[in-house]
Amino acid sequence: MPPDSLGHILNEHQRRHFAVLLGQLEDAIATIAQLVEPAPSMPAGLTRDEDDLPPGFARGIRPQLHELRAAVALLSRDLALQHRSRSRASALRSILVAELVRLEDSTSKGLRGYGSVDPRVEHLIDPRLQALHTLLATMLARLGHSPVRSAPTLPEDP
């Protein structure tokens, strides 16, 4: 630890806490920046952001976003925090598996928890969910060997 570091006043568990806290704050700042000034390259999908920010909001908060980033970096340095490492493969794996499970929970069998299910759902919607599931499972398989050996699968049609 550098001699002028504040890291010595924290124990290892506390330093890890601050590393997670400040890392998540960095992520939140990036999300805020994206919502305030979205990249125009993303095609519109099911979720459409409303242009309901007050006039001049994006321009007005740029200094605070810059200051936040700088303050997080300074505090991280002063606490002698180790850079966190994020496995892109693990992050992608987590996202893909979570979406696979959500698709499985949305089949005609999973929908029963929300009330009676029209029998046509099994034949009209389940195959489309299976197609989405297959695409996600293919992406997961391309990640190669991992602790998650295979994607959960939807029940096969009889």
Short mmCIF file of the C-alpha atoms (twelve columns), coordinates in Angstrom:
data_MODEL
# 
_entry.id   MODEL 
# 
loop_
_atom_site.group_PDB 
_atom_site.id 
_atom_site.type_symbol 
_atom_site.label_atom_id 
_atom_site.label_alt_id 
_atom_site.label_comp_id 
_atom_site.label_asym_id 
_atom_site.label_seq_id 
_atom_site.Cartn_x 
_atom_site.Cartn_y 
_atom_site.Cartn_z 
_atom_site.pdbx_PDB_model_num 
ATOM 1   C CA . MET A 1   0.000   0.000   0.000   1 
ATOM 2   C CA . PRO A 2   1.299   3.457   -0.833  1 
ATOM 3   C CA . PRO A 3   2.316   5.482   2.250   1 
ATOM 4   C CA . ASP A 4   -0.378  8.127   1.645   1 
ATOM 5   C CA . SER A 5   -3.065  5.457   1.202   1 
ATOM 6   C CA . LEU A 6   -6.164  5.286   3.383   1 
ATOM 7   C CA . GLY A 7   -6.324  1.552   2.718   1 
ATOM 8   C CA . HIS A 8   -4.574  0.774   5.992   1 
ATOM 9   C CA . ILE A 9   -7.632  1.900   7.971   1 
ATOM 10  C CA . LEU A 10  -9.770  -0.824  6.352   1 
ATOM 11  C CA . ASN A 11  -9.526  -4.548  6.850   1 
ATOM 12  C CA . GLU A 12  -9.527  -6.901  3.848   1 
ATOM 13  C CA . HIS A 13  -13.294 -7.530  4.005   1 
ATOM 14  C CA . GLN A 14  -13.963 -3.794  4.150   1 
ATOM 15  C CA . ARG A 15  -11.664 -3.168  1.175   1 
ATOM 16  C CA . ARG A 16  -13.519 -5.842  -0.815  1 
ATOM 17  C CA . HIS A 17  -16.800 -4.185  0.158   1 
ATOM 18  C CA . PHE A 18  -15.588 -0.843  -1.163  1 
ATOM 19  C CA . ALA A 19  -14.252 -2.456  -4.332  1 
ATOM 20  C CA . VAL A 20  -17.708 -3.928  -5.020  1 
ATOM 21  C CA . LEU A 21  -19.527 -0.744  -3.988  1 
ATOM 22  C CA . LEU A 22  -17.415 1.536   -6.157  1 
ATOM 23  C CA . GLY A 23  -17.399 -0.928  -9.059  1 
ATOM 24  C CA . GLN A 24  -21.198 -1.016  -9.002  1 
ATOM 25  C CA . LEU A 25  -21.256 2.775   -8.803  1 
ATOM 26  C CA . GLU A 26  -19.066 2.871   -11.932 1 
ATOM 27  C CA . ASP A 27  -21.559 0.548   -13.638 1 
ATOM 28  C CA . ALA A 28  -24.466 2.773   -12.546 1 
ATOM 29  C CA . ILE A 29  -22.700 5.871   -13.886 1 
ATOM 30  C CA . ALA A 30  -22.258 4.123   -17.251 1 
ATOM 31  C CA . THR A 31  -25.953 3.186   -17.298 1 
ATOM 32  C CA . ILE A 32  -26.961 6.757   -16.440 1 
ATOM 33  C CA . ALA A 33  -24.764 8.083   -19.237 1 
ATOM 34  C CA . GLN A 34  -26.291 5.605   -21.683 1 
ATOM 35  C CA . LEU A 35  -29.853 6.555   -20.711 1 
ATOM 36  C CA . VAL A 36  -29.091 10.258  -20.892 1 
ATOM 37  C CA . GLU A 37  -27.314 10.084  -24.245 1 
ATOM 38  C CA . PRO A 38  -28.137 6.738   -25.885 1 
ATOM 39  C CA . ALA A 39  -26.095 5.416   -28.761 1 
ATOM 40  C CA . PRO A 40  -28.134 5.809   -31.952 1 
ATOM 41  C CA . SER A 41  -26.864 2.510   -33.371 1 
ATOM 42  C CA . MET A 42  -29.272 0.266   -31.439 1 
ATOM 43  C CA . PRO A 43  -32.455 -0.563  -33.374 1 
ATOM 44  C CA . ALA A 44  -35.710 -0.016  -31.515 1 
ATOM 45  C CA . GLY A 45  -37.103 -3.187  -29.968 1 
ATOM 46  C CA . LEU A 46  -39.898 -3.952  -27.551 1 
ATOM 47  C CA . THR A 47  -38.575 -1.460  -25.010 1 
ATOM 48  C CA . ARG A 48  -38.553 2.097   -26.242 1 
ATOM 49  C CA . ASP A 49  -37.075 4.824   -24.111 1 
ATOM 50  C CA . GLU A 50  -39.317 7.848   -23.836 1 
ATOM 51  C CA . ASP A 51  -37.710 11.166  -24.574 1 
ATOM 52  C CA . ASP A 52  -39.030 12.655  -21.349 1 
ATOM 53  C CA . LEU A 53  -35.945 14.187  -19.797 1 
ATOM 54  C CA . PRO A 54  -36.140 17.883  -18.981 1 
ATOM 55  C CA . PRO A 55  -34.674 20.162  -21.637 1 
ATOM 56  C CA . GLY A 56  -30.918 20.486  -21.222 1 
ATOM 57  C CA . PHE A 57  -30.749 17.644  -18.681 1 
ATOM 58  C CA . ALA A 58  -28.035 15.693  -20.521 1 
ATOM 59  C CA . ARG A 59  -25.858 18.769  -20.958 1 
ATOM 60  C CA . GLY A 60  -26.553 19.843  -17.378 1 
ATOM 61  C CA . ILE A 61  -25.443 16.609  -15.713 1 
ATOM 62  C CA . ARG A 62  -22.287 16.027  -17.772 1 
ATOM 63  C CA . PRO A 63  -20.180 17.857  -15.166 1 
ATOM 64  C CA . GLN A 64  -21.631 15.740  -12.344 1 
ATOM 65  C CA . LEU A 65  -21.046 12.507  -14.268 1 
ATOM 66  C CA . HIS A 66  -17.457 13.564  -14.913 1 
ATOM 67  C CA . GLU A 67  -17.041 14.525  -11.257 1 
ATOM 68  C CA . LEU A 68  -18.571 11.234  -10.093 1 
ATOM 69  C CA . ARG A 69  -16.195 9.207   -12.273 1 
ATOM 70  C CA . ALA A 70  -13.212 11.194  -11.031 1 
ATOM 71  C CA . ALA A 71  -14.299 10.928  -7.375  1 
ATOM 72  C CA . VAL A 72  -14.784 7.164   -7.642  1 
ATOM 73  C CA . ALA A 73  -11.354 6.807   -9.263  1 
ATOM 74  C CA . LEU A 74  -9.726  8.974   -6.579  1 
ATOM 75  C CA . LEU A 75  -11.399 7.155   -3.679  1 
ATOM 76  C CA . SER A 76  -10.460 3.809   -5.224  1 
ATOM 77  C CA . ARG A 77  -6.854  4.938   -5.502  1 
ATOM 78  C CA . ASP A 78  -6.773  6.438   -1.999  1 
ATOM 79  C CA . LEU A 79  -8.187  3.237   -0.495  1 
ATOM 80  C CA . ALA A 80  -5.596  1.234   -2.437  1 
ATOM 81  C CA . LEU A 81  -8.327  -0.925  -3.907  1 
ATOM 82  C CA . GLN A 82  -7.363  -3.658  -6.311  1 
ATOM 83  C CA . HIS A 83  -8.903  -3.459  -9.748  1 
ATOM 84  C CA . ARG A 84  -11.701 -5.910  -10.043 1 
ATOM 85  C CA . SER A 85  -11.580 -8.371  -12.837 1 
ATOM 86  C CA . ARG A 86  -14.743 -9.432  -14.589 1 
ATOM 87  C CA . SER A 87  -14.838 -12.479 -16.750 1 
ATOM 88  C CA . ARG A 88  -16.770 -11.576 -19.859 1 
ATOM 89  C CA . ALA A 89  -17.433 -15.280 -20.409 1 
ATOM 90  C CA . SER A 90  -18.909 -15.675 -16.909 1 
ATOM 91  C CA . ALA A 91  -21.000 -12.520 -17.266 1 
ATOM 92  C CA . LEU A 92  -22.353 -13.678 -20.623 1 
ATOM 93  C CA . ARG A 93  -22.957 -17.177 -19.265 1 
ATOM 94  C CA . SER A 94  -24.981 -15.758 -16.373 1 
ATOM 95  C CA . ILE A 95  -27.110 -13.619 -18.672 1 
ATOM 96  C CA . LEU A 96  -27.721 -16.453 -21.116 1 
ATOM 97  C CA . VAL A 97  -28.628 -19.005 -18.442 1 
ATOM 98  C CA . ALA A 98  -30.991 -16.536 -16.736 1 
ATOM 99  C CA . GLU A 99  -32.759 -15.863 -20.040 1 
ATOM 100 C CA . LEU A 100 -32.980 -19.589 -20.803 1 
ATOM 101 C CA . VAL A 101 -34.671 -20.175 -17.461 1 
ATOM 102 C CA . ARG A 102 -37.083 -17.276 -18.037 1 
ATOM 103 C CA . LEU A 103 -38.071 -18.726 -21.379 1 
ATOM 104 C CA . GLU A 104 -38.655 -22.122 -19.788 1 
ATOM 105 C CA . ASP A 105 -40.811 -20.519 -17.113 1 
ATOM 106 C CA . SER A 106 -42.899 -18.849 -19.828 1 
ATOM 107 C CA . THR A 107 -44.025 -21.975 -21.684 1 
ATOM 108 C CA . SER A 108 -47.618 -23.147 -21.476 1 
ATOM 109 C CA . LYS A 109 -46.691 -25.245 -18.430 1 
ATOM 110 C CA . GLY A 110 -44.973 -22.329 -16.698 1 
ATOM 111 C CA . LEU A 111 -47.828 -19.935 -17.414 1 
ATOM 112 C CA . ARG A 112 -50.234 -22.029 -15.347 1 
ATOM 113 C CA . GLY A 113 -49.028 -20.152 -12.294 1 
ATOM 114 C CA . TYR A 114 -50.666 -17.040 -13.794 1 
ATOM 115 C CA . GLY A 115 -54.083 -18.617 -14.350 1 
ATOM 116 C CA . SER A 116 -55.731 -20.901 -16.864 1 
ATOM 117 C CA . VAL A 117 -53.829 -21.245 -20.116 1 
ATOM 118 C CA . ASP A 118 -55.474 -21.330 -23.524 1 
ATOM 119 C CA . PRO A 119 -54.598 -24.706 -25.087 1 
ATOM 120 C CA . ARG A 120 -53.392 -22.950 -28.256 1 
ATOM 121 C CA . VAL A 121 -50.440 -21.494 -26.315 1 
ATOM 122 C CA . GLU A 122 -48.686 -24.871 -26.375 1 
ATOM 123 C CA . HIS A 123 -48.834 -25.052 -30.168 1 
ATOM 124 C CA . LEU A 124 -48.590 -21.386 -31.131 1 
ATOM 125 C CA . ILE A 125 -46.261 -19.831 -28.557 1 
ATOM 126 C CA . ASP A 126 -44.197 -22.690 -27.090 1 
ATOM 127 C CA . PRO A 127 -42.472 -23.462 -30.438 1 
ATOM 128 C CA . ARG A 128 -41.469 -19.829 -30.774 1 
ATOM 129 C CA . LEU A 129 -40.084 -19.862 -27.241 1 
ATOM 130 C CA . GLN A 130 -38.208 -23.052 -28.160 1 
ATOM 131 C CA . ALA A 131 -36.674 -21.237 -31.141 1 
ATOM 132 C CA . LEU A 132 -35.532 -18.376 -28.896 1 
ATOM 133 C CA . HIS A 133 -34.231 -20.927 -26.395 1 
ATOM 134 C CA . THR A 134 -32.261 -22.692 -29.122 1 
ATOM 135 C CA . LEU A 135 -30.628 -19.437 -30.222 1 
ATOM 136 C CA . LEU A 136 -29.608 -18.595 -26.647 1 
ATOM 137 C CA . ALA A 137 -28.414 -22.162 -25.991 1 
ATOM 138 C CA . THR A 138 -26.302 -22.014 -29.161 1 
ATOM 139 C CA . MET A 139 -24.692 -18.812 -27.940 1 
ATOM 140 C CA . LEU A 140 -24.050 -20.431 -24.565 1 
ATOM 141 C CA . ALA A 141 -22.508 -23.486 -26.216 1 
ATOM 142 C CA . ARG A 142 -20.144 -21.237 -28.207 1 
ATOM 143 C CA . LEU A 143 -18.647 -20.067 -24.915 1 
ATOM 144 C CA . GLY A 144 -17.091 -23.516 -24.636 1 
ATOM 145 C CA . HIS A 145 -16.457 -25.579 -21.542 1 
ATOM 146 C CA . SER A 146 -17.670 -23.967 -18.368 1 
ATOM 147 C CA . PRO A 147 -19.090 -24.771 -14.950 1 
ATOM 148 C CA . VAL A 148 -22.499 -24.608 -16.634 1 
ATOM 149 C CA . ARG A 149 -22.175 -27.685 -18.845 1 
ATOM 150 C CA . SER A 150 -25.334 -27.257 -20.896 1 
ATOM 151 C CA . ALA A 151 -28.336 -25.062 -21.174 1 
ATOM 152 C CA . PRO A 152 -31.561 -26.182 -19.594 1 
ATOM 153 C CA . THR A 153 -33.919 -27.364 -22.296 1 
ATOM 154 C CA . LEU A 154 -37.593 -27.034 -22.874 1 
ATOM 155 C CA . PRO A 155 -39.657 -30.216 -22.840 1 
ATOM 156 C CA . GLU A 156 -39.762 -31.942 -26.228 1 
ATOM 157 C CA . ASP A 157 -43.069 -32.253 -28.070 1 
ATOM 158 C CA . PRO A 158 -44.432 -35.816 -27.849 1 
# 
